[in-house]
Amino acid sequence: MLEAHQAGFSVHGRRLLTGVDFRLVPGECVALMGPNGAGKSTLLKLLSGELHPQPGEVVLNGRPMRTWTMRARARVRAVLPQHLDLAFPFTAFEVALLGRTPHHSGAPGRTDRERVRELLALLDVAHLAERPYTRLSGGERARVQLARVFAQIWDDCGPGGRYLLLDEPTAPLDIAHQLALMERLAEVAGRGIGVLMIVHDLNLAAAHCDRIALLRDGRLLHDGAPREVLTAERLRETFDVDAVIMPHPRHDRPWIAFHAHGPTAASTD
């Protein structure tokens, strides 16, 4: 598992996370949700090893994160941050191929290239393989970057779990590609990879994720199956919204309609 134990983090005396216990199990897809400033990206960075908890500890496959080399960590844990800038004149294929870097010590081999072509096709961007990355649209770039992180942890490298951490991966995508991405992430989880993503669409998370974790003010308030977590009371506690929870018309998941409540609600006068 990938675990945080009583993890905290502060910047310039401001507490961003406090006493968070969290675990990501291989094979499950988890949504990390909460209002702006809740600590979602900070927790993702702690779990990735980019930041170190103060206090607390992050444990990757039974070993403290701090004991892993960067290369060994990169073979079992891939991260897609919210913003990525790339000014080099790489093709889309070359950008996706960067995901194979932890798996070879020299030039990428035939297996690496075949894997990348497979994943570009899976994400519906194979036709862009030779196009300059800098000339792609935002949604196309997002899918190429997804192919890159998929390529990084697609193959089983031995005992222990693999994990994919994504910060708002649906934000640059249109509705059709958001739904397609959620299906692809289910396939990733089906390969025994733990998937954790920050996402803001409650209904998208409810329909596709095994668990939902709700954060507010740096604290983990609730963590469980969508039906357990997405209740009117818990959504009001987390987001300050009034919600109506209904059964989804097509599957056994909750479906949420909501509106702002309290001083932030729009006036109807």
N, C-alpha and C positions, 0 to 999 in steps of 0.2 A: 504493500500500500504506500501511498504518498500521504503523509500525515503532518499536521501542525499540532503541537502540544502547547497549550497556554501561550500562544504566540501574541506578542505585542510589538508595536513599532511606533516611534515618535520622530518628528522632524522639528527642530528648533523649539523643543519643549511642547509641541502640540502632539497630543496622543491621537494617532490615526487608527490603531487597532489595540484592543485590550482583551487579553485572556481568551483567544480564539482556539477552540479545539475543533479540528476538522480532519476528515479523511476522504481520500479518493481511492476507490477500489477498482482494479482492472476489470474492464467489461461493462462499466456503467457510465451513463451520460448524466452529468450534473450541471444545473444552471445556478450561477451565482448572481443574486439579484438584490437590489436595494436602491434607495434614492442616491442622487449625486452626493459625493462626499462620504458615502457610507464606509469606505475602506475596501471596496471590491478589488480595484487594481493593485492596491498595496498587498492584499492577501495573495493575489495571483503572483506577484513578484516574489513574495516570501516562499511560496510553494515551488517556484521555478528555480530558486537559488540566486536570483538577481539581487535580492536584499536578504539580510540576515535578521531574524527576530531579536527584539530587545524588550523584554526577556523572552524566554521560551525556546523551542527547538522545532525544526522541520526534519522529518525522517523520510528518506527515500529507500524503499525496499529493505527496511530494517536497519539501515545505516544512517547516522546523522548526515544531513546534506553537506555539511562543511568538510566531511572526509572524502567526498567524491572529487575526482579530477574533472575538469571541464569537459574533456573528451568522453570520458565514461558516462558522465551525466547526459551529454548530448545524444548519446546512443539510445537512451531510454526515455528521454523527456524532451518534447518539442514545444516551443512557445510561439504564438502568433500575437505580437503586440497590436495595440489599436492603430498606431501610426507607424508607417515605414517609409523612409525616404531613400530613393536609389537614383543617383544621377549618372551612374556608369552606363555605357551603351551596350548592355547585355541584352540578349534575346530572352524571350519568355522561357524558352527551354533552359538556357544557362542559369536563369534565376532559380527555377525549380530544381535544377541539378545541384545547387548549393546545399540542398537538404541532405545530400548523400555524403557530404564532406566528412562527418565523423566516422564513416564506414570504410574509408580507404586512406592510405598514407601518401599516395602519389596522385596520379591522374585518375579520374573516374573510369571504371571499366564498362564492359558491355552490359553487365547485369544492372549497374547503376543507371545507364542510359535507358535500358528497357523499362526499368521500374518507373522512371520519370515520365516516359511516353505513356505508360499505362495510366498513371495518375492524372496527367493532363487530360487524357480522354475521359477519365472518370468525372472530372470537374468541368467538362464541356469547353475546354480551351485548347484542345490538341491542334486546332486549325490556326492557333496563334503562336505556335512553337517557335517559328523563325522571325516573328515580328519583334521589333525593338520594344523592350518593356516600357520605356519612357513614353511611347506613343499609344499605350493602351488606355482604355477608360478606367475609371476608378473601380468599377465592378470587375472588369477583366483582370486588373492588377490583383485584386483581392483573391480571385480564384487561382491565379498563378502562385501567389504566396501560400495559399492553402495546399496546393500541390507540393510546394517546397517542404512544408512542415509534415505533411503526410509521408513524403519520401524519407524524412529523417527517422521516423519510428515505425514505418510500415512492416519491416521485417523483424522477426523474433531473433534477438541476439543472445538468448540463453535464459537462465533462470531469473525470476523477478519480473515485475510488471513494467509496462510501458504506459506513458501518460502524454496527453495532448492538452495544452492549456491555451485558451483563446480569449482575447479581450475584445468583445463586441464584434465577432466575425460577421454578423449579419448586417451591420450598419451600412456598408457600401453597396449592398445587393438589393436588386428589385425583388418583388414578392415571389416570383417564380423561382429565382435563384436562392432566396432564403429557404423556401420549402425544400428545394433540391439539396441545399447544404445540410439541412437537418437530417435528410435521408442518408446522405453520405456519412455524417457523423455517427448515425446509428450503425452503419456498416463498419466504421472504424471501431466502435465499441464492440461489435460482434467479433472482431479479431482479437478480443481480449485486451484492448487498450482502454485505459480510463480517460474519459473526456470531461474536462471542466471548462465551462465558458461563461463569460459575463454576457448577459443578454438583458434587454429591457422589455421585450414583448412578453407579457405574462402568458398570453394564450399560446404563443409559439413554444414557450418553455413547457407549459402544461401539457401540450399535445405530444411532445417529443422527448422529454427528459424523464429519467428514472427518479431523480431526486431534485429538489429545489432547496437552496440554502438562502435565507433572507438575512441581510446585514443592515444594521442602522447604527450610526454614530460609533463605528468601529467595533461593534459587538455582534456576534452571531446570535440572532434571536430565535430562529427556527430552522430546522434541517430535517427533511423527510420526503416522503412521496408527495406528488402534486396534490392529491386529494386531502392529505393531512395538513399541508402547509398553506394551501391557497384557500383560506377561509376569510369571510368578511372581517372578522375580528382581527386576524393576523395581518391582513392587508392594510387595515386602518392603522394598526400599530406601527407598521413598517413605512407606509407611503403617505399616510394622512389622506386616504381616499375612502369614499363609501363604495363598496362593491356588491354586486349581486352575482352569486355563484350559481350556475346552472349546469346541467349535464350537457356535454357536447352532443350535437345531433348525430354524429357519425361514429364516435367511439367512446369508450368508457373513461373519459377524462373530464375534469372540470372545465367550464367555459365561463369567462369573467367579463362582465360589463361593469364599468365604474365611472365615477366622476369625482372631481376634486371636492374636498370638504374643508370647512374651517376658513381661516383668514385668507388662504391662497385661492379659494374658489372664485370663479368668475361671477360678477354680479349679474343678477337677472332683472335689476330695476330699469 
